Amino acid sequence: MKKGKITMTITIGIACFALVTVMMMQFKVVNETDITAIEEMQESELKTELANWKTRYEEIDAQYQETTQRLEEYKNDEESNSEASKLVQEELEQTNTLLGLTDVHGEGVVITLKSGDDTTAITADDLLVIVNALKFAGAEAIAINDQRIMNTTDIVYITSGSFIKVNGQRILEPYVIKVIGNQSHMESAVTGTGGKVDELQALNHTVTIEKDSDITIGKYNGEIETRYIE
């Protein structure tokens, strides 16, 4: 036990001596060091570091400016594409409206026709004449018994069954023609001297014309077929 204590004491003493020696050497180095040189060295290092940070800042700023420019270009492209898409959508909607592929509503007139009891029935030709007169007067949408009139619509009389077909669909009296357009023009197109309505009324058919500020005409529900367009 005594021998172990002696060994430990010697070890601690050596360690203390070494520590004191290192401290004395550090004090000596500090005393012999030129403080001005240290300050100059630190200033030089600071200048170098500052220059490095300035370079990094300029690089980051350049990247920021480039990124901002790209974002602005993307934004302009997006706005341009959005505007183009909007115009295309508007043109598509207008085209579909003209083709009769969308529901529409607006001011116009409603013409109702019913054959007289003691006369021949109203024919497909009678309806066709009225439709063409309305088209020439500027009608924007026409329907007969809720069958939308298209450029390809057939209005035909089926002799075997004595009925009329519109868009391939059988329709029965009374024939209700809805038309969207200028009310005065629509009415004038089918009435007056030479008008089909007056002619039908003269044959004892019942014809009424009503003006309506909000007529709804449904879209064409059939398929548009083309035989020769490629």
Secondary structure, 3 states (H helix, E strand, C coil): CHHHHHHHHHHHHHHHHHHHHHHHHHHHHHHHCCHHHHHHHHHHHHHHHHHHHHHHHHHHHHHHHHHHHHHHHHHHHHHHHHHHHHHHHHHHHHHHHHHCCCCEEEEEEEEEEECCCCCCCCCHHHHHHHHHHHHHCCCCEEEECCEECCCCCCEEEECCCCEEEECCEEECCCEEEEEECCHHHHHHHHCCCCCHHHHHHHCCCEEEEEEEEEEEECCCCCCCCCCCCC
